[in-house]
Amino acid sequence: MRAVRGAITVAEDSPRQIAAATRRLVGELLVRNGLERDAVISLMFTCSPDLTSDTPALALREEGWEVPALCAADTAWSGAPARTVRVLAHVTSCGPLAPVYLGDSAPTRPAQSPA
């Protein structure tokens, strides 16, 4: 088992937008890493605190995904990107895995300057 990360920004806090962004993010994660849907073991999602109208796991469940998925609220921090869905996908894969960042999402949080 291996894990790969990804993130996407959502245009607005609505169930339709969260569902569309989630499908796009997970779809791109599979395509860019040459994975089939059955390679996904589980998904861990976080949403920025400003996304409250729906959860990514529910959006995928409504699309027929039957993989275990968990959602949590991302930690609020100074400078955090707004309206962001993040995923940590646990997959079966032997090849290299590349993270996927879509929209205005960022691969990492900015380094904190020393105090």
GUMAR-993213 format. One record per atom (N, C-alpha, C): residue number from 1; atom name; y, z, x. Coordinates in pm, whole numbers, plus 32768, in hexadecimal, padded with zeros to 4 digits. Layout:
residues N
FIDREN  resi  name     y     z     x
FIDREN   NUM    CA     Y     Z     X
...
end
This chain:
residues 115
FIDREN  resi  name     y     z     x
FIDREN     1     N  7F8B  8000  8054
FIDREN     1    CA  8000  8000  8000
FIDREN     1     C  807C  8000  8059
FIDREN     2     N  80DD  7FB1  802F
FIDREN     2    CA  815D  7FA9  8076
FIDREN     2     C  81CC  7FB2  800F
FIDREN     3     N  8247  7FC1  803A
FIDREN     3    CA  82B8  7FCC  7FDE
FIDREN     3     C  8328  7F6F  800B
FIDREN     4     N  8371  7F3C  7FA9
FIDREN     4    CA  83E3  7EE6  7FC4
FIDREN     4     C  8452  7F0C  7F63
FIDREN     5     N  84CE  7F09  7F96
FIDREN     5    CA  8541  7F32  7F46
FIDREN     5     C  858E  7EBC  7F11
FIDREN     6     N  85DF  7EDA  7EAE
FIDREN     6    CA  863A  7E76  7E79
FIDREN     6     C  86A3  7EB9  7E22
FIDREN     7     N  870C  7E6E  7E06
FIDREN     7    CA  8777  7EA0  7DAF
FIDREN     7     C  87C2  7E2B  7D73
FIDREN     8     N  8800  7E46  7D01
FIDREN     8    CA  8850  7DE2  7CBC
FIDREN     8     C  88C0  7E2B  7C72
FIDREN     9     N  8932  7DEB  7C68
FIDREN     9    CA  899D  7E22  7C17
FIDREN     9     C  8996  7DE5  7B8B
FIDREN    10     N  89C3  7E31  7B2B
FIDREN    10    CA  89BE  7E0B  7A9E
FIDREN    10     C  8A4D  7DF5  7A6E
FIDREN    11     N  8A65  7D8A  7A22
FIDREN    11    CA  8AEC  7D68  79F4
FIDREN    11     C  8B28  7DD5  799B
FIDREN    12     N  8AD6  7E0E  7942
FIDREN    12    CA  8B07  7E77  78E9
FIDREN    12     C  8A93  7ED1  78C2
FIDREN    13     N  8AB4  7F49  7894
FIDREN    13    CA  8A4E  7FA9  786B
FIDREN    13     C  8A20  7F89  77DD
FIDREN    14     N  89C3  7F2B  77D2
FIDREN    14    CA  898A  7F0A  7750
FIDREN    14     C  88F4  7EF3  7764
FIDREN    15     N  88A3  7F10  76FE
FIDREN    15    CA  8813  7EFA  770C
FIDREN    15     C  87F2  7E6A  7734
FIDREN    16     N  8837  7E09  76FC
FIDREN    16    CA  881D  7D7D  771C
FIDREN    16     C  8839  7D5E  77AF
FIDREN    17     N  88A8  7D90  77E2
FIDREN    17    CA  88CC  7D77  786E
FIDREN    17     C  886D  7DBD  78CF
FIDREN    18     N  8848  7E39  78AF
FIDREN    18    CA  87EC  7E83  7906
FIDREN    18     C  8763  7E3E  7907
FIDREN    19     N  8734  7E14  7893
FIDREN    19    CA  86B3  7DCF  788C
FIDREN    19     C  86B6  7D4C  78DB
FIDREN    20     N  871F  7CFD  78CA
FIDREN    20    CA  8729  7C7D  7911
FIDREN    20     C  8730  7C92  79A7
FIDREN    21     N  877F  7CF3  79D3
FIDREN    21    CA  878B  7D0F  7A62
FIDREN    21     C  8707  7D40  7A9C
FIDREN    22     N  86C1  7D95  7A51
FIDREN    22    CA  8640  7DC9  7A7F
FIDREN    22     C  85DB  7D58  7A8F
FIDREN    23     N  85D2  7D01  7A2C
FIDREN    23    CA  8575  7C90  7A35
FIDREN    23     C  8598  7C37  7AAC
FIDREN    24     N  8617  7C1D  7ABF
FIDREN    24    CA  8641  7BC8  7B2F
FIDREN    24     C  861F  7C0A  7BB5
FIDREN    25     N  863D  7C8A  7BC2
FIDREN    25    CA  8622  7CD1  7C3F
FIDREN    25     C  858D  7CD2  7C61
FIDREN    26     N  853B  7CFA  7C03
FIDREN    26    CA  84AB  7D01  7C1E
FIDREN    26     C  8472  7C75  7C35
FIDREN    27     N  84A1  7C14  7BE9
FIDREN    27    CA  8474  7B8A  7BFC
FIDREN    27     C  8495  7B56  7C86
FIDREN    28     N  8510  7B6C  7CB3
FIDREN    28    CA  8539  7B40  7D39
FIDREN    28     C  84EC  7B89  7DA6
FIDREN    29     N  84D2  7C09  7D90
FIDREN    29    CA  8485  7C56  7DF1
FIDREN    29     C  83FA  7C18  7E04
FIDREN    30     N  83BB  7BF0  7D96
FIDREN    30    CA  8337  7BB1  7D9F
FIDREN    30     C  8340  7B28  7DE2
FIDREN    31     N  839C  7AD5  7DB4
FIDREN    31    CA  83A8  7A4C  7DEA
FIDREN    31     C  83C7  7A4E  7E7F
FIDREN    32     N  842B  7A99  7EA8
FIDREN    32    CA  8455  7A99  7F35
FIDREN    32     C  83EB  7AD1  7F92
FIDREN    33     N  8393  7B24  7F5C
FIDREN    33    CA  832A  7B5E  7FAF
FIDREN    33     C  82A2  7B1F  7F98
FIDREN    34     N  829F  7AB2  7F4B
FIDREN    34    CA  8222  7A6B  7F33
FIDREN    34     C  81B7  7AC0  7EF0
FIDREN    35     N  81E2  7B17  7E95
FIDREN    35    CA  8186  7B71  7E52
FIDREN    35     C  816A  7B45  7DC3
FIDREN    36     N  80F1  7B5F  7D96
FIDREN    36    CA  80CF  7B4B  7D0A
FIDREN    36     C  80E8  7BCD  7CC0
FIDREN    37     N  80F7  7BC3  7C3F
FIDREN    37    CA  8112  7C38  7BEC
FIDREN    37     C  80A6  7CA3  7BFB
FIDREN    38     N  8028  7C7A  7C0C
FIDREN    38    CA  7FBC  7CDC  7C18
FIDREN    38     C  7FBA  7D24  7CA0
FIDREN    39     N  8011  7CFD  7CFC
FIDREN    39    CA  801D  7D43  7D7B
FIDREN    39     C  8071  7DC2  7D6E
FIDREN    40     N  80B9  7DD0  7CFF
FIDREN    40    CA  810F  7E45  7CEA
FIDREN    40     C  80B9  7EBA  7CBB
FIDREN    41     N  80BE  7F28  7D07
FIDREN    41    CA  8073  7FA0  7CE7
FIDREN    41     C  80C7  7FFB  7C8C
FIDREN    42     N  8146  8010  7CB3
FIDREN    42    CA  81A0  8062  7C63
FIDREN    42     C  8230  8042  7C8A
FIDREN    43     N  828D  806C  7C33
FIDREN    43    CA  831B  8053  7C4A
FIDREN    43     C  8369  80D4  7C35
FIDREN    44     N  83C2  80F2  7C91
FIDREN    44    CA  841C  8165  7C85
FIDREN    44     C  84AA  812E  7C7C
FIDREN    45     N  84EB  8145  7C0C
FIDREN    45    CA  8574  8116  7BF6
FIDREN    45     C  85D6  818A  7BFB
FIDREN    46     N  864D  816F  7C2C
FIDREN    46    CA  86BE  81C9  7C18
FIDREN    46     C  8731  8175  7BE1
FIDREN    47     N  8785  81B7  7B93
FIDREN    47    CA  87FD  8177  7B5D
FIDREN    47     C  8876  81CB  7B85
FIDREN    48     N  88E3  8188  7BA1
FIDREN    48    CA  895E  81D2  7BBD
FIDREN    48     C  8983  8221  7B40
FIDREN    49     N  89CD  828F  7B51
FIDREN    49    CA  89EB  82E8  7AE0
FIDREN    49     C  8A36  82A6  7A6C
FIDREN    50     N  8A71  8232  7A82
FIDREN    50    CA  8ABC  81F0  7A18
FIDREN    50     C  8A65  8195  79C1
FIDREN    51     N  89E3  818D  79DD
FIDREN    51    CA  8987  813F  798A
FIDREN    51     C  8934  81A0  7936
FIDREN    52     N  8951  81A6  78B6
FIDREN    52    CA  890F  8207  785E
FIDREN    52     C  88D5  81C9  77DE
FIDREN    53     N  88ED  8149  77C5
FIDREN    53    CA  88C5  810E  7745
FIDREN    53     C  8831  80E6  773E
FIDREN    54     N  87ED  80DD  77AF
FIDREN    54    CA  8760  80B6  77B0
FIDREN    54     C  8726  80D8  7838
FIDREN    55     N  86A2  80C9  7844
FIDREN    55    CA  8660  80E0  78C4
FIDREN    55     C  8617  8063  78F0
FIDREN    56     N  8615  8047  7972
FIDREN    56    CA  85CD  7FD1  79A4
FIDREN    56     C  8538  7FD2  7981
FIDREN    57     N  84F9  8046  7986
FIDREN    57    CA  8469  804C  7968
FIDREN    57     C  844E  8020  78D9
FIDREN    58     N  84A1  804A  787C
FIDREN    58    CA  848F  8021  77F1
FIDREN    58     C  84A3  7F8A  77E2
FIDREN    59     N  8505  7F54  7827
FIDREN    59    CA  851E  7EC4  7822
FIDREN    59     C  84A3  7E76  784F
FIDREN    60     N  8462  7EA2  78BC
FIDREN    60    CA  83E9  7E5D  78EB
FIDREN    60     C  8373  7E72  788D
FIDREN    61     N  8368  7EE8  7856
FIDREN    61    CA  82FB  7F04  77F8
FIDREN    61     C  8306  7EA6  7780
FIDREN    62     N  8381  7E8D  7752
FIDREN    62    CA  8396  7E32  76E1
FIDREN    62     C  8375  7DA2  7705
FIDREN    63     N  8370  7D82  7786
FIDREN    63    CA  834B  7CFD  77B5
FIDREN    63     C  82B5  7CF1  77CE
FIDREN    64     N  826A  7D5B  77B0
FIDREN    64    CA  81DA  7D55  77C0
FIDREN    64     C  81A4  7D90  7841
FIDREN    65     N  81FA  7DC7  7895
FIDREN    65    CA  81CB  7E05  7910
FIDREN    65     C  8181  7E85  78EC
FIDREN    66     N  810B  7E99  7926
FIDREN    66    CA  80BE  7F12  790E
FIDREN    66     C  80AA  7F62  798D
FIDREN    67     N  80FF  7F4D  79EF
FIDREN    67    CA  80F8  7F96  7A6D
FIDREN    67     C  8142  801C  7A5D
FIDREN    68     N  8112  8086  7A9D
FIDREN    68    CA  815C  8104  7A97
FIDREN    68     C  81E9  80F1  7ACE
FIDREN    69     N  824B  8124  7A84
FIDREN    69    CA  82D7  8119  7AAE
FIDREN    69     C  831F  819A  7A8B
FIDREN    70     N  8377  81C3  7AE4
FIDREN    70    CA  83C1  823F  7AD3
FIDREN    70     C  8454  8223  7AE8
FIDREN    71     N  84A8  8264  7A99
FIDREN    71    CA  853A  8253  7AA8
FIDREN    71     C  8579  82DA  7AC6
FIDREN    72     N  85E3  82D5  7B15
FIDREN    72    CA  862F  834D  7B36
FIDREN    72     C  86C2  8326  7B46
FIDREN    73     N  8717  8389  7B3E
FIDREN    73    CA  87A5  8371  7B55
FIDREN    73     C  87BF  8376  7BEB
FIDREN    74     N  8809  8316  7C1C
FIDREN    74    CA  882F  8314  7CA8
FIDREN    74     C  8894  8383  7CC0
FIDREN    75     N  8897  83B7  7D36
FIDREN    75    CA  88F7  841E  7D5B
FIDREN    75     C  8983  83E3  7D5D
FIDREN    76     N  89E1  8429  7D20
FIDREN    76    CA  8A6D  83FF  7D25
FIDREN    76     C  8AA4  8423  7DAF
FIDREN    77     N  8AE9  83C6  7DEC
FIDREN    77    CA  8B24  83DF  7E6F
FIDREN    77     C  8BA5  838F  7E7C
FIDREN    78     N  8BFD  83BB  7ECF
FIDREN    78    CA  8C7E  837A  7EE2
FIDREN    78     C  8C6A  82EC  7F17
FIDREN    79     N  8CA1  828B  7ED2
FIDREN    79    CA  8C95  8200  7EFC
FIDREN    79     C  8C19  81BA  7EC8
FIDREN    80     N  8BCD  81FC  7E71
FIDREN    80    CA  8B53  81BF  7E3B
FIDREN    80     C  8B76  8144  7DE9
FIDREN    81     N  8B25  80DA  7DF5
FIDREN    81    CA  8B3E  8064  7DA3
FIDREN    81     C  8B24  8082  7D10
FIDREN    82     N  8B76  804A  7CBB
FIDREN    82    CA  8B69  8060  7C2C
FIDREN    82     C  8AFB  8009  7BF1
FIDREN    83     N  8AC5  8034  7B80
FIDREN    83    CA  8A67  7FE7  7B2F
FIDREN    83     C  89F8  7FA7  7B84
FIDREN    84     N  89AE  7FFD  7BCC
FIDREN    84    CA  8946  7FCB  7C26
FIDREN    84     C  88BC  7FFF  7BFE
FIDREN    85     N  885D  7FA3  7BF8
FIDREN    85    CA  87D0  7FC5  7BE4
FIDREN    85     C  878B  7FAF  7C6A
FIDREN    86     N  8742  8015  7C98
FIDREN    86    CA  86F6  800A  7D14
FIDREN    86     C  8661  8015  7CF4
FIDREN    87     N  860F  7FD9  7D47
FIDREN    87    CA  857F  7FE2  7D34
FIDREN    87     C  853A  7FF7  7DBA
FIDREN    88     N  84D0  8045  7DB6
FIDREN    88    CA  8473  8052  7E25
FIDREN    88     C  83ED  8028  7DEB
FIDREN    89     N  83BD  7FB4  7E15
FIDREN    89    CA  8341  7F7C  7DE1
FIDREN    89     C  82D0  7F99  7E41
FIDREN    90     N  8267  7FD6  7E0F
FIDREN    90    CA  81EE  7FEE  7E5C
FIDREN    90     C  8190  7F7A  7E40
FIDREN    91     N  8167  7F35  7EAA
FIDREN    91    CA  811B  7EB9  7E9A
FIDREN    91     C  80A5  7EB3  7EFC
FIDREN    92     N  8047  7E5B  7EDC
FIDREN    92    CA  7FDD  7E3C  7F3B
FIDREN    92     C  8006  7DBB  7F80
FIDREN    93     N  8015  7DC2  8003
FIDREN    93    CA  8040  7D4D  804E
FIDREN    93     C  801D  7D61  80E1
FIDREN    94     N  7FF8  7CF4  8123
FIDREN    94    CA  7FDC  7CF9  81B3
FIDREN    94     C  804F  7CBD  8203
FIDREN    95     N  809E  7C69  81C2
FIDREN    95    CA  8109  7C24  8208
FIDREN    95     C  8189  7C75  820D
FIDREN    96     N  81EB  7C40  8251
FIDREN    96    CA  826C  7C84  8258
FIDREN    96     C  82AE  7C88  81CF
FIDREN    97     N  82F9  7CF2  81B6
FIDREN    97    CA  8341  7D00  8138
FIDREN    97     C  83D6  7D06  8154
FIDREN    98     N  8423  7CC1  8101
FIDREN    98    CA  84B4  7CBD  8112
FIDREN    98     C  84F7  7CFA  8098
FIDREN    99     N  8555  7D57  80AD
FIDREN    99    CA  859D  7D8F  803B
FIDREN    99     C  85F5  7D24  7FF9
FIDREN   100     N  8616  7D3A  7F7A
FIDREN   100    CA  8666  7CDC  7F2D
FIDREN   100     C  86DF  7D25  7EF5
FIDREN   101     N  8756  7CF3  7F13
FIDREN   101    CA  87D2  7D2D  7EE0
FIDREN   101     C  8821  7CBF  7E9C
FIDREN   102     N  883A  7CD3  7E1B
FIDREN   102    CA  887C  7C6D  7DC9
FIDREN   102     C  8900  7CA1  7D92
FIDREN   103     N  8959  7C45  7D72
FIDREN   103    CA  89DC  7C6D  7D40
FIDREN   103     C  8A2B  7CB1  7DAD
FIDREN   104     N  8A6F  7D1C  7D8A
FIDREN   104    CA  8ABF  7D66  7DEB
FIDREN   104     C  8A74  7DDC  7E27
FIDREN   105     N  89F1  7DE1  7E14
FIDREN   105    CA  89A4  7E52  7E49
FIDREN   105     C  899F  7E4A  7EE1
FIDREN   106     N  8985  7EBC  7F1E
FIDREN   106    CA  8983  7EC3  7FAF
FIDREN   106     C  88FD  7EF9  7FDE
FIDREN   107     N  88CF  7ECE  8053
FIDREN   107    CA  884F  7EFD  8085
FIDREN   107     C  884E  7F90  80A9
FIDREN   108     N  88BA  7FC2  80D9
FIDREN   108    CA  88BF  804F  8100
FIDREN   108     C  8946  8089  80DA
FIDREN   109     N  8949  8109  80D5
FIDREN   109    CA  89C7  814C  80BD
FIDREN   109     C  8A15  814D  8140
FIDREN   110     N  8A9A  814A  8137
FIDREN   110    CA  8AE8  8149  81B3
FIDREN   110     C  8AD0  81C9  8204
FIDREN   111     N  8AD0  81B8  8286
FIDREN   111    CA  8ABE  822C  82DE
FIDREN   111     C  8B30  828D  82CC
FIDREN   112     N  8B11  830B  82CA
FIDREN   112    CA  8B78  8370  82BC
FIDREN   112     C  8BB9  8388  8345
FIDREN   113     N  8C3B  8394  8344
FIDREN   113    CA  8C80  83AF  83C2
FIDREN   113     C  8C6C  8443  83E5
FIDREN   114     N  8C67  8460  8467
FIDREN   114    CA  8C53  84EA  8490
FIDREN   114     C  8CC5  8542  845E
FIDREN   115     N  8CA4  85BD  843D
FIDREN   115    CA  8D09  861D  8409
FIDREN   115     C  8D5E  8653  8478
end
